[in-house]
């Protein structure tokens, strides 16, 4: 690999690291926004839920899974290499890291897997080549899209709207949820 390719790879890896942190922050802000929205609209949401059938199951967070088209074989390969080090049954095992790995695998979070590989100094997991570079670019696009989707939710917008805009936006929201 020539110097230019190495720099491109390194830059893309840094970009993915930054976006993983951005995603983590956005998930926290989204959760806070959702809590605030649910609290402030609880009476209206209760009326809405009375109209609909009740379900005993709590739906999964729709933003946990990264909608990425990263190659499944790449995900399996990196999963296996990390699992060998962190599986709780191994001498070097770490149950917390194994849970993080399983969550990342379940949610197709290639970036989180790369972070674990870096943290554990598993360099051979992620070779410097064009295929890996393209997989990271796919993950970058998927993370950006996930962040945008969270920021487009009504809960996020309600939490970030200026106070003088709230009455108008509240009416709009109530029309959206058909109250």
N, CA, C and O of each residue as an XYZ file, in Angstrom:
716
protein
N       0.862     -1.176      0.000
C       0.000      0.000      0.000
C       0.908      1.238      0.000
O       1.849      1.332      0.788
N       0.611      2.168     -0.882
C       1.451      3.369     -0.937
C       1.053      4.383      0.137
O       0.039      4.208      0.812
N       1.836      5.421      0.292
C       1.625      6.414      1.351
C       0.278      7.116      1.238
O      -0.375      7.370      2.250
N      -0.140      7.430      0.023
C      -1.428      8.104     -0.173
C      -2.579      7.223      0.300
O      -3.496      7.701      0.968
N      -2.531      5.957     -0.039
C      -3.584      5.032      0.398
C      -3.596      4.894      1.914
O      -4.664      4.837      2.523
N      -2.429      4.841      2.522
C      -2.351      4.744      3.976
C      -2.971      5.969      4.640
O      -3.694      5.855      5.630
N      -2.678      7.134      4.084
C      -3.256      8.366      4.643
C      -4.771      8.401      4.467
O      -5.496      8.808      5.375
N      -5.247      7.976      3.299
C      -6.700      7.917      3.067
C      -7.366      6.986      4.075
O      -8.402      7.314      4.653
N      -6.762      5.834      4.272
C      -7.297      4.855      5.212
C      -7.313      5.445      6.621
O      -8.320      5.366      7.324
N      -6.204      6.030      7.019
C      -6.078      6.607      8.356
C      -7.099      7.725      8.570
O      -7.728      7.804      9.626
N      -7.258      8.576      7.577
C      -8.218      9.675      7.656
C      -9.654      9.137      7.757
O     -10.453      9.641      8.546
N      -9.969      8.137      6.977
C     -11.309      7.547      6.996
C     -11.563      6.871      8.337
O     -12.665      6.956      8.878
N     -10.550      6.204      8.872
C     -10.694      5.560     10.179
C     -10.946      6.593     11.271
O     -11.771      6.376     12.158
N     -10.230      7.728     11.204
C     -10.438      8.809     12.172
C     -11.838      9.402     12.031
O     -12.494      9.712     13.025
N     -12.282      9.553     10.796
C     -13.633     10.070     10.568
C     -14.677      9.136     11.172
O     -15.631      9.591     11.802
N     -14.497      7.840     10.983
C     -15.433      6.877     11.564
C     -15.387      6.919     13.085
O     -16.429      6.827     13.733
N     -14.197      7.057     13.666
C     -14.092      7.176     15.130
C     -14.888      8.379     15.624
O     -15.664      8.278     16.573
N     -14.684      9.516     14.966
C     -15.407     10.734     15.350
C     -16.917     10.520     15.237
O     -17.667     10.893     16.139
N     -17.358      9.927     14.145
C     -18.791      9.732     13.940
C     -19.380      8.733     14.935
O     -20.549      8.849     15.302
N     -18.590      7.758     15.376
C     -19.071      6.834     16.411
C     -19.354      7.605     17.699
O     -20.342      7.340     18.383
N     -18.486      8.557     18.024
C     -18.702      9.385     19.216
C     -19.913     10.286     19.004
O     -20.716     10.472     19.917
N     -20.045     10.838     17.816
C     -21.200     11.669     17.468
C     -22.488     10.859     17.604
O     -23.486     11.360     18.122
N     -22.467      9.623     17.145
C     -23.630      8.746     17.244
C     -23.978      8.465     18.702
O     -25.147      8.500     19.086
N     -22.973      8.192     19.500
C     -23.186      7.932     20.928
C     -23.823      9.153     21.606
O     -24.774      9.017     22.376
N     -23.295     10.333     21.314
C     -23.851     11.564     21.882
C     -25.279     11.785     21.401
O     -26.154     12.143     22.190
N     -25.514     11.575     20.123
C     -26.848     11.783     19.557
C     -27.861     10.828     20.181
O     -29.003     11.213     20.433
N     -27.452      9.595     20.430
C     -28.356      8.637     21.082
C     -28.747      9.110     22.479
O     -29.900      8.972     22.886
N     -27.783      9.669     23.210
C     -28.083     10.181     24.553
C     -29.030     11.384     24.488
O     -29.990     11.468     25.254
N     -28.755     12.302     23.579
C     -29.619     13.484     23.439
C     -31.008     13.059     22.964
O     -32.016     13.609     23.409
N     -31.055     12.084     22.065
C     -32.350     11.582     21.592
C     -33.147     10.985     22.753
O     -34.343     11.244     22.884
N     -32.488     10.189     23.592
C     -33.169      9.582     24.747
C     -33.695     10.662     25.692
O     -34.815     10.559     26.192
N     -32.897     11.688     25.934
C     -33.343     12.798     26.785
C     -34.505     13.541     26.133
O     -35.471     13.909     26.800
N     -34.401     13.754     24.834
C     -35.470     14.444     24.102
C     -36.759     13.646     24.157
O     -37.838     14.206     24.347
N     -36.642     12.340     23.990
C     -37.816     11.465     24.031
C     -38.454     11.476     25.413
O     -39.678     11.533     25.534
N     -37.632     11.422     26.452
C     -38.155     11.492     27.818
C     -38.901     12.803     28.052
O     -40.007     12.810     28.593
N     -38.292     13.901     27.643
C     -38.915     15.217     27.822
C     -40.218     15.312     27.036
O     -41.227     15.800     27.545
N     -40.187     14.844     25.800
C     -41.391     14.869     24.967
C     -42.497     14.030     25.603
O     -43.636     14.480     25.720
N     -42.154     12.812     26.012
C     -43.159     11.931     26.630
C     -43.728     12.533     27.905
O     -44.915     12.377     28.189
N     -42.891     13.217     28.673
C     -43.358     13.840     29.908
C     -44.311     15.011     29.585
O     -45.380     15.132     30.183
N     -43.913     15.851     28.651
C     -44.708     17.036     28.339
C     -45.967     16.723     27.549
O     -46.914     17.510     27.564
N     -45.997     15.594     26.861
C     -47.165     15.226     26.069
C     -47.872     13.987     26.640
O     -48.673     13.355     25.952
N     -47.574     13.647     27.890
C     -48.101     12.411     28.475
C     -49.624     12.336     28.436
O     -50.189     11.290     28.118
N     -50.288     13.446     28.760
C     -51.760     13.388     28.764
C     -52.312     13.155     27.365
O     -53.302     12.442     27.201
N     -51.689     13.745     26.366
C     -52.144     13.568     24.984
C     -51.814     12.170     24.476
O     -52.614     11.547     23.778
N     -50.628     11.686     24.833
C     -50.213     10.348     24.408
C     -51.083      9.282     25.078
O     -51.363      8.246     24.476
N     -51.511      9.528     26.318
C     -52.396      8.585     27.016
C     -53.729      8.486     26.279
O     -54.277      7.396     26.111
N     -54.244      9.632     25.843
C     -55.494      9.623     25.069
C     -55.315      8.837     23.781
O     -56.190      8.069     23.381
N     -54.166      9.037     23.132
C     -53.883      8.345     21.883
C     -53.772      6.839     22.108
O     -54.280      6.054     21.307
N     -53.113      6.430     23.190
C     -52.950      4.999     23.443
C     -54.274      4.347     23.834
O     -54.461      3.151     23.608
N     -55.198      5.119     24.421
C     -56.524      4.573     24.731
C     -57.269      4.210     23.453
O     -58.068      3.274     23.432
N     -57.000      4.961     22.390
C     -57.663      4.704     21.111
C     -57.090      3.486     20.401
O     -57.775      2.850     19.600
N     -55.825      3.161     20.697
C     -55.151      2.051     20.022
C     -55.133      0.828     20.921
O     -55.356      0.921     22.128
N     -54.864     -0.325     20.310
C     -54.753     -1.554     21.090
C     -53.498     -1.497     21.944
O     -52.480     -0.944     21.529
N     -53.574     -2.064     23.125
C     -52.427     -2.091     24.027
C     -51.537     -3.279     23.691
O     -52.020     -4.339     23.295
N     -50.252     -3.091     23.849
C     -49.279     -4.147     23.617
C     -48.462     -4.333     24.886
O     -48.114     -3.364     25.561
N     -48.159     -5.582     25.204
C     -47.383     -5.863     26.402
C     -45.882     -5.740     26.164
O     -45.102     -5.766     27.116
N     -45.472     -5.606     24.913
C     -44.045     -5.531     24.622
C     -43.628     -4.091     24.362
O     -44.363     -3.311     23.756
N     -42.443     -3.759     24.829
C     -41.877     -2.440     24.589
C     -41.046     -2.544     23.319
O     -40.152     -3.387     23.239
N     -41.322     -1.703     22.322
C     -40.575     -1.817     21.070
C     -39.101     -1.432     21.262
O     -38.767     -0.599     22.104
N     -38.244     -2.050     20.472
C     -36.824     -1.716     20.508
C     -36.622     -0.296     19.998
O     -37.423      0.225     19.222
N     -35.532      0.319     20.453
C     -35.167      1.635     19.939
C     -34.876      1.479     18.451
O     -33.983      0.719     18.079
N     -35.608      2.179     17.600
C     -35.411      2.001     16.154
C     -34.051      2.490     15.664
O     -33.674      2.218     14.525
N     -33.313      3.207     16.508
C     -32.036      3.759     16.078
C     -30.840      2.980     16.614
O     -29.700      3.397     16.412
N     -31.072      1.866     17.287
C     -29.957      1.055     17.770
C     -29.276      0.340     16.612
O     -28.049      0.244     16.572
N     -30.049     -0.149     15.693
C     -29.493     -0.888     14.549
C     -29.050      0.107     13.479
O     -29.808      0.991     13.079
N     -27.825     -0.052     13.032
C     -27.287      0.786     11.966
C     -27.705      0.153     10.643
O     -27.389     -1.006     10.375
N     -28.401      0.905      9.834
C     -28.820      0.392      8.522
C     -27.656      0.556      7.549
O     -27.607      1.495      6.755
N     -26.728     -0.384      7.638
C     -25.498     -0.327      6.855
C     -25.443     -1.520      5.927
O     -25.978     -2.585      6.236
N     -24.800     -1.341      4.798
C     -24.615     -2.476      3.907
C     -23.168     -2.966      3.932
O     -22.608     -3.376      2.916
N     -22.581     -2.907      5.139
C     -21.251     -3.467      5.335
C     -21.357     -4.971      5.103
O     -22.318     -5.610      5.532
N     -20.376     -5.517      4.432
C     -20.322     -6.927      4.075
C     -20.481     -7.815      5.317
O     -19.733     -7.676      6.285
N     -21.452     -8.720      5.280
C     -21.710     -9.623      6.411
C     -20.479    -10.461      6.763
O     -20.241    -10.749      7.936
N     -19.709    -10.845      5.767
C     -18.508    -11.636      6.020
C     -17.476    -10.840      6.817
O     -16.793    -11.398      7.676
N     -17.358     -9.549      6.539
C     -16.440     -8.680      7.289
C     -16.888     -8.616      8.745
O     -16.068     -8.717      9.658
N     -18.205     -8.447      8.958
C     -18.730     -8.385     10.320
C     -18.462     -9.696     11.065
O     -18.056     -9.676     12.227
N     -18.687    -10.828     10.403
C     -18.438    -12.130     11.029
C     -16.962    -12.297     11.379
O     -16.623    -12.775     12.462
N     -16.092    -11.903     10.460
C     -14.651    -12.066     10.657
C     -14.159    -11.249     11.853
O     -13.438    -11.757     12.712
N     -14.558     -9.990     11.893
C     -14.105     -9.136     12.994
C     -14.729     -9.606     14.310
O     -14.078     -9.563     15.354
N     -15.988    -10.054     14.266
C     -16.649    -10.566     15.471
C     -15.854    -11.741     16.053
O     -15.564    -11.771     17.249
N     -15.508    -12.699     15.204
C     -14.793    -13.890     15.665
C     -13.449    -13.528     16.291
O     -13.087    -14.062     17.339
N     -12.715    -12.627     15.655
C     -11.386    -12.265     16.160
C     -11.465    -11.559     17.508
O     -10.607    -11.756     18.368
N     -12.485    -10.744     17.689
C     -12.633    -10.049     18.974
C     -13.173    -11.012     20.028
O     -12.727    -10.998     21.175
N     -14.136    -11.848     19.632
C     -14.745    -12.793     20.576
C     -13.703    -13.734     21.179
O     -13.806    -14.104     22.349
N     -12.710    -14.118     20.396
C     -11.654    -14.988     20.899
C     -10.947    -14.351     22.094
O     -10.534    -15.044     23.024
N     -10.815    -13.040     22.060
C     -10.127    -12.347     23.158
C     -11.036    -12.041     24.340
O     -10.586    -12.099     25.484
N     -12.305    -11.716     24.096
C     -13.146    -11.204     25.181
C     -14.208    -12.170     25.686
O     -14.893    -11.865     26.663
N     -14.362    -13.326     25.050
C     -15.399    -14.262     25.500
C     -15.182    -14.593     26.976
O     -14.063    -14.908     27.381
N     -16.241    -14.522     27.780
C     -16.109    -14.748     29.229
C     -15.498    -16.096     29.610
O     -14.926    -16.224     30.693
N     -15.608    -17.101     28.743
C     -15.041    -18.417     29.042
C     -13.534    -18.471     28.808
O     -12.882    -19.428     29.223
N     -12.980    -17.471     28.158
C     -11.541    -17.430     27.888
C     -10.802    -16.829     29.077
O     -11.379    -16.085     29.869
N      -9.521    -17.160     29.192
C      -8.714    -16.616     30.288
C      -8.625    -15.088     30.188
O      -8.616    -14.393     31.204
N      -8.560    -14.578     28.965
C      -8.478    -13.121     28.761
C      -9.876    -12.505     28.637
O     -10.010    -11.343     28.253
N     -10.901    -13.270     28.956
C     -12.278    -12.836     28.753
C     -12.676    -11.604     29.547
O     -12.119    -11.303     30.603
N     -13.656    -10.904     29.001
C     -14.181     -9.701     29.629
C     -15.670     -9.651     29.289
O     -16.053     -9.338     28.162
N     -16.490     -9.961     30.272
C     -17.935    -10.067     30.026
C     -18.533     -8.770     29.503
O     -19.389     -8.804     28.619
N     -18.100     -7.621     30.031
C     -18.644     -6.331     29.599
C     -18.315     -6.057     28.133
O     -19.177     -5.627     27.366
N     -17.071     -6.306     27.753
C     -16.667     -6.090     26.355
C     -17.375     -7.081     25.432
O     -17.703     -6.751     24.293
N     -17.609     -8.304     25.932
C     -18.321     -9.294     25.134
C     -19.765     -8.848     24.887
O     -20.303     -9.051     23.798
N     -20.386     -8.242     25.895
C     -21.740     -7.712     25.722
C     -21.749     -6.588     24.689
O     -22.647     -6.511     23.851
N     -20.741     -5.716     24.757
C     -20.627     -4.629     23.785
C     -20.450     -5.201     22.382
O     -21.070     -4.728     21.429
N     -19.604     -6.215     22.262
C     -19.377     -6.867     20.966
C     -20.669     -7.477     20.431
O     -20.999     -7.301     19.258
N     -21.400     -8.192     21.284
C     -22.654     -8.813     20.833
C     -23.680     -7.770     20.419
O     -24.404     -7.961     19.441
N     -23.744     -6.676     21.153
C     -24.660     -5.601     20.800
C     -24.264     -4.980     19.454
O     -25.117     -4.733     18.602
N     -22.975     -4.734     19.277
C     -22.492     -4.171     18.011
C     -22.781     -5.124     16.855
O     -23.171     -4.693     15.769
N     -22.590     -6.399     17.090
C     -22.853     -7.395     16.047
C     -24.337     -7.441     15.711
O     -24.715     -7.443     14.539
N     -25.168     -7.477     16.733
C     -26.622     -7.512     16.530
C     -27.106     -6.290     15.748
O     -27.997     -6.388     14.904
N     -26.502     -5.143     16.044
C     -26.941     -3.889     15.428
C     -26.141     -3.509     14.184
O     -26.277     -2.401     13.667
N     -25.316     -4.424     13.714
C     -24.481     -4.207     12.526
C     -23.637     -2.940     12.651
O     -23.481     -2.181     11.694
N     -23.101     -2.730     13.845
C     -22.319     -1.523     14.118
C     -20.826     -1.814     13.911
O     -20.090     -2.082     14.861
N     -20.416     -1.754     12.678
C     -19.040     -2.017     12.287
C     -18.075     -1.072     12.990
O     -16.988     -1.479     13.400
N     -18.468      0.172     13.126
C     -17.622      1.154     13.800
C     -17.340      0.779     15.240
O     -16.205      0.904     15.701
N     -18.366      0.317     15.967
C     -18.168     -0.096     17.362
C     -17.252     -1.309     17.438
O     -16.443     -1.428     18.358
N     -17.381     -2.208     16.470
C     -16.491     -3.369     16.444
C     -15.049     -2.924     16.191
O     -14.121     -3.441     16.814
N     -14.863     -1.982     15.294
C     -13.518     -1.471     15.032
C     -12.930     -0.807     16.271
O     -11.739     -0.937     16.551
N     -13.781     -0.094     17.010
C     -13.315      0.541     18.247
C     -12.823     -0.499     19.246
O     -11.787     -0.321     19.886
N     -13.582     -1.590     19.371
C     -13.171     -2.666     20.269
C     -11.855     -3.291     19.810
O     -10.967     -3.558     20.619
N     -11.743     -3.519     18.511
C     -10.512     -4.091     17.969
C      -9.323     -3.182     18.264
O      -8.253     -3.658     18.643
N      -9.511     -1.880     18.091
C      -8.441     -0.923     18.385
C      -8.080     -0.949     19.867
O      -6.906     -0.971     20.238
N      -9.108     -0.945     20.697
C      -8.901     -0.932     22.149
C      -8.133     -2.174     22.620
O      -7.327     -2.110     23.548
N      -8.404     -3.293     21.963
C      -7.773     -4.554     22.347
C      -6.483     -4.831     21.567
O      -5.882     -5.896     21.705
N      -6.069     -3.866     20.753
C      -4.856     -4.003     19.928
C      -4.898     -5.223     19.022
O      -3.926     -5.971     18.919
N      -6.022     -5.411     18.376
C      -6.179     -6.513     17.425
C      -6.016     -5.910     16.030
O      -6.998     -5.714     15.314
N      -4.796     -5.624     15.656
C      -4.536     -4.934     14.393
C      -4.839     -5.795     13.183
O      -5.313     -5.287     12.167
N      -4.574     -7.082     13.273
C      -4.787     -7.949     12.110
C      -6.262     -8.084     11.746
O      -6.594     -8.594     10.676
N      -7.145     -7.631     12.630
C      -8.581     -7.717     12.372
C      -8.990     -6.827     11.211
O      -9.873     -7.178     10.428
N      -8.348     -5.684     11.107
C      -8.740     -4.714     10.104
C      -7.538     -4.423      9.197
O      -6.731     -3.540      9.486
N      -7.434     -5.165      8.115
C      -6.291     -4.948      7.235
C      -6.404     -3.613      6.488
O      -7.500     -3.129      6.208
N      -5.272     -3.049      6.182
C      -5.250     -1.822      5.385
C      -5.372     -2.214      3.919
O      -4.376     -2.542      3.274
N      -6.586     -2.178      3.398
C      -6.766     -2.450      1.967
C      -7.999     -1.709      1.448
O      -8.755     -1.118      2.219
N      -8.182     -1.753      0.155
C      -9.271     -1.009     -0.496
C     -10.640     -1.505     -0.032
O     -11.565     -0.712      0.140
N     -10.767     -2.805      0.167
C     -12.052     -3.363      0.597
C     -12.436     -2.827      1.985
O     -13.575     -2.412      2.200
N     -11.496     -2.839      2.908
C     -11.752     -2.323      4.255
C     -12.083     -0.837      4.201
O     -12.988     -0.363      4.887
N     -11.340     -0.118      3.381
C     -11.598      1.314      3.199
C     -13.046      1.534      2.744
O     -13.741      2.394      3.284
N     -13.495      0.763      1.759
C     -14.864      0.901      1.248
C     -15.904      0.526      2.299
O     -16.972      1.135      2.356
N     -15.603     -0.474      3.134
C     -16.526     -0.861      4.197
C     -16.662      0.266      5.221
O     -17.759      0.540      5.709
N     -15.550      0.912      5.542
C     -15.604      2.043      6.480
C     -16.409      3.192      5.888
O     -17.161      3.849      6.608
N     -16.268      3.443      4.607
C     -17.046      4.508      3.958
C     -18.545      4.180      4.024
O     -19.361      5.073      4.250
N     -18.904      2.925      3.833
C     -20.311      2.518      3.952
C     -20.824      2.766      5.368
O     -21.931      3.268      5.563
N     -20.007      2.407      6.346
C     -20.413      2.601      7.740
C     -20.546      4.088      8.058
O     -21.466      4.483      8.774
N     -19.660      4.900      7.547
C     -19.731      6.349      7.762
C     -21.064      6.883      7.239
O     -21.748      7.643      7.925
N     -21.424      6.480      6.025
C     -22.713      6.927      5.461
C     -23.879      6.453      6.316
O     -24.831      7.204      6.530
N     -23.820      5.225      6.806
C     -24.898      4.679      7.626
C     -25.016      5.412      8.962
O     -26.127      5.684      9.416
N     -23.896      5.734      9.593
C     -23.924      6.455     10.866
C     -24.490      7.849     10.667
O     -25.317      8.304     11.458
N     -24.052      8.530      9.619
C     -24.570      9.872      9.334
C     -26.078      9.820      9.122
O     -26.807     10.678      9.621
N     -26.543      8.824      8.389
C     -27.980      8.678      8.132
C     -28.753      8.413      9.429
O     -29.842      8.955      9.617
N     -28.207      7.595     10.311
C     -28.859      7.297     11.588
C     -28.953      8.546     12.455
O     -29.988      8.798     13.072
N     -27.884      9.325     12.505
C     -27.891     10.577     13.265
C     -28.954     11.527     12.707
O     -29.707     12.134     13.468
N     -29.015     11.653     11.397
C     -30.010     12.534     10.770
C     -31.434     12.087     11.098
O     -32.303     12.916     11.370
N     -31.666     10.780     11.070
C     -33.009     10.267     11.373
C     -33.430     10.612     12.799
O     -34.576     10.997     13.035
N     -32.508     10.474     13.747
C     -32.836     10.820     15.135
C     -33.148     12.305     15.257
O     -34.061     12.698     15.984
N     -32.390     13.125     14.546
C     -32.572     14.573     14.633
C     -33.840     15.045     13.924
O     -34.267     16.184     14.112
N     -34.439     14.182     13.115
C     -35.676     14.540     12.422
C     -36.934     14.095     13.163
O     -38.047     14.342     12.700
N     -36.763     13.443     14.308
C     -37.933     12.995     15.048
C     -38.638     14.181     15.708
O     -38.027     15.215     15.976
N     -39.904     14.013     15.957
C     -40.676     15.064     16.625
C     -40.118     15.332     18.012
O     -40.045     16.484     18.437
N     -39.726     14.286     18.719
C     -39.188     14.461     20.080
C     -37.926     15.312     20.058
O     -37.771     16.211     20.885
N     -37.030     15.040     19.128
C     -35.784     15.814     19.021
C     -36.106     17.274     18.707
O     -35.584     18.192     19.340
N     -36.967     17.462     17.727
C     -37.293     18.830     17.316
C     -37.988     19.588     18.438
O     -37.730     20.775     18.636
N     -38.867     18.913     19.175
C     -39.545     19.562     20.298
C     -38.537     20.017     21.347
O     -38.662     21.107     21.906
N     -37.558     19.194     21.606
C     -36.548     19.505     22.611
C     -35.630     20.657     22.173
O     -35.052     21.342     23.016
N     -35.498     20.866     20.875
C     -34.552     21.858     20.365
C     -35.208     23.118     19.774
O     -34.515     24.016     19.296
N     -36.519     23.173     19.811
C     -37.200     24.328     19.232
C     -37.154     25.516     20.199
O     -37.114     25.337     21.416
N     -37.158     26.702     19.652
C     -37.146     27.903     20.492
C     -38.497     28.041     21.201
O     -39.543     27.675     20.665
N     -38.440     28.579     22.419
C     -39.645     28.685     23.248
C     -40.790     29.420     22.557
O     -41.950     29.037     22.713
N     -40.483     30.459     21.804
C     -41.551     31.225     21.155
C     -42.216     30.444     20.013
O     -43.291     30.825     19.551
N     -41.590     29.362     19.560
C     -42.160     28.530     18.494
C     -42.993     27.356     19.033
O     -43.709     26.696     18.280
N     -42.891     27.111     20.322
C     -43.523     25.923     20.916
C     -45.051     25.863     20.736
O     -45.566     24.809     20.364
N     -45.791     26.952     20.986
C     -47.254     26.834     20.838
C     -47.683     26.383     19.436
O     -48.561     25.530     19.300
N     -47.078     26.942     18.419
C     -47.440     26.580     17.044
C     -47.037     25.133     16.767
O     -47.792     24.367     16.167
N     -45.840     24.778     17.215
C     -45.355     23.420     16.963
C     -46.164     22.395     17.758
O     -46.377     21.276     17.291
N     -46.612     22.769     18.950
C     -47.429     21.868     19.753
C     -48.731     21.548     19.014
O     -49.155     20.393     18.967
N     -49.356     22.563     18.444
C     -50.580     22.330     17.653
C     -50.305     21.381     16.484
O     -51.092     20.481     16.189
N     -49.182     21.607     15.839
C     -48.793     20.739     14.711
C     -48.611     19.288     15.181
O     -49.070     18.356     14.520
N     -47.956     19.108     16.297
C     -47.707     17.768     16.839
C     -49.029     17.086     17.176
O     -49.239     15.919     16.844
N     -49.903     17.814     17.829
C     -51.197     17.228     18.214
C     -52.014     16.811     16.984
O     -52.731     15.811     17.021
N     -51.904     17.567     15.917
C     -52.565     17.167     14.653
C     -51.920     15.900     14.118
O     -52.616     15.018     13.614
N     -50.583     15.795     14.220
C     -49.863     14.624     13.733
C     -50.263     13.354     14.489
O     -50.407     12.289     13.889
N     -50.440     13.473     15.799
C     -50.827     12.300     16.578
C     -52.336     12.181     16.714
O     -52.851     11.369     17.483
N     -53.025     13.009     15.949
C     -54.489     12.969     15.814
C     -55.223     13.105     17.141
O     -56.074     12.286     17.487
N     -54.876     14.152     17.873
C     -55.571     14.458     19.123
C     -56.462     15.664     18.871
O     -57.157     16.119     19.780
